[in-house]
Structures are given as C-alpha cells and as structure tokens.
Amino acid sequence: MPRVDAQKIGSSIATDPETNDWILDAKGGVATVSGVDYLPQRVREVLSIQRNESPFYPTFGMRFFEYFEAFRGSPWLDLLFKLDVVRQTSIPFNDTLTGQMQTPLQCVMRVRGLDLLADKPTKN
C-alpha cells in the first residue's frame, strides 16, 4: 500500500496518553490533534484494539492477546508482536464506513523493533 505523509494522516479528538480521557482545550471544548502530533495517539489507538473487538470492523485489530496466550514465555513472542505491528503498517483493511482500503498505520514505513514490557497483562 502507498504510504501517506504523517502530516496528512488526519485528525481525532485528543486523548491523554495515561488515562485515555479526552483533553479539553483552553476554551473548555474538546481538543483535537492532527498530523505528526496525532501519530503517537494513532499508534496507541491501533495497538490497543484487539482483533474482533470492534463491531464495525471484525477483522481489524491486533492479535496481541491471542499470541500472548499461545506463546507466553516463548522466544517467539516478541517477534510475533513485531510481525503483527508490521501487518498493521502494510496489509490494508476495507473501511466499510468510508469505502476505502487502507492500512491502519498508513504513514509508518518500517518497524525496527518492539519490546515486551511485562510478562503478564496489566490494566487490560
């Protein structure tokens, strides 16, 4: 799939990286984030959705939980997680709401690494 410049990845409601709550702007309204500033939030959004979790996109999402259960303690686990992130950057899904085929992480060119930070799930 063709890559999109990070400045053109769109926008969304800004969320706090720690709490995932919406952020208010200076006027008390809901803040938005776009472009390169949206990229870290977009990565969090994509990596936090598990496959079959979305009622609108049943084939969208990560397989982290599936891999974690099947390969816990295996040296393959980190590599499978990395491969799943690569899948999000390169294999498109059909967005039935917009009618477009696109990759979830459409501006990411390469995934250099992925580190598993804990040996068991915390906070879902």
N, C-alpha and C positions, 0 to 999 in steps of 0.2 A: 504494500500500500504506500502511496506517496506520503511523505512527511509534511506536516504543517508547521510553519514558523511559530514559535512559542508565543509571540505577540498576538497571534491570530487564533488561539485555542478557545476563545470565547470568554464568558464571564459567568459568575454564580454569586449567590449570597455568601458573604464572607463568614467563615466559621472559626472559632477559637481552636487552635491545634491541640490543646489539652482537654477541653471539655466538649468540643464539637458543638457548642452552642452558637447561635447567631451572634454576630458582633453588631453593635449599634454605631452609627456614625455620629459626628459632632452635633447634628440636629436632632438626634434621638430616633432617627429612622434606621431601617435595616441597611447595613453597609454591604457593598458589593466589591468583588475583586475580579480582575481580568488580566489577560496576557500573562507575562512571565510571573507576576505576583500570584496568579491563580495556579500555576503549575504545582507547587508543593501541596496545595489543598487538593488539586485534582488527583495527584498520586495517592494521597491518603484516602480519597473517596473510592478510587478504583480498587486499591488493595484491601479495603475494608469490606467490600461486598463479596460474599461467598456465592458460589455458583448455585442456582435455583433459589436464591433468596429474594430476587426481585420478581414481583408478579407480572410486570410488564415485559421483562427480558429474562426468561428462564435459563437461557444458555449463557447469559452474561455473568461474569464474576470469577473470582479466584477459586482455586481448588486447595487452598492452604489447609483447611480443616481436614479434608479428605486425605491429603498427603501426610499431614501430621499424624493422623490416626494410624495410617498404614505403615509409615516409615519412621516413627518416633525412635530416636536413638541410633538410626542408621546414618552412615556417612553420605548417603544419597539425599537426605532430606534437604540440605541447603541447596544442592544442585536442582532438585525438583522445584523448590520455591523459585529459584532464579529462572528456570525454564518457564514457569507459569507467568512470571513478570514479562519475560520476552514474548510470550504468547499475547499478552495484553498490548504490546507495542507493535505487533506485526500481523496478527490474524484479525481481520475485520468481523464485525457482527452486524446484523441487519437491524438498524434502529427503526422499529415499526412506527414510532411516533413521527419521525421526520422523513422516513422512507429512504434514508441514506445508508450506505455501507461505510463504516469507519472503524478504526481501531480505538479502543478506549484511551490509550496513551499515544495519541496521534502525533505528538511532537518529539517523542523520545527516539533517538537514533540508535542507541546501544545501551545495553545493561551490562555494566562492568562487574558488578558483584552484589551480593545480598547476604546479610548476616542475620542469623537467627539469634535473637537477644535473650531468649529464655527457653528452658527445656520443657515448659508446660504453659498452656494458655493462661493469661491473666486479663481481667476486665473484658472478657469476651474477645 
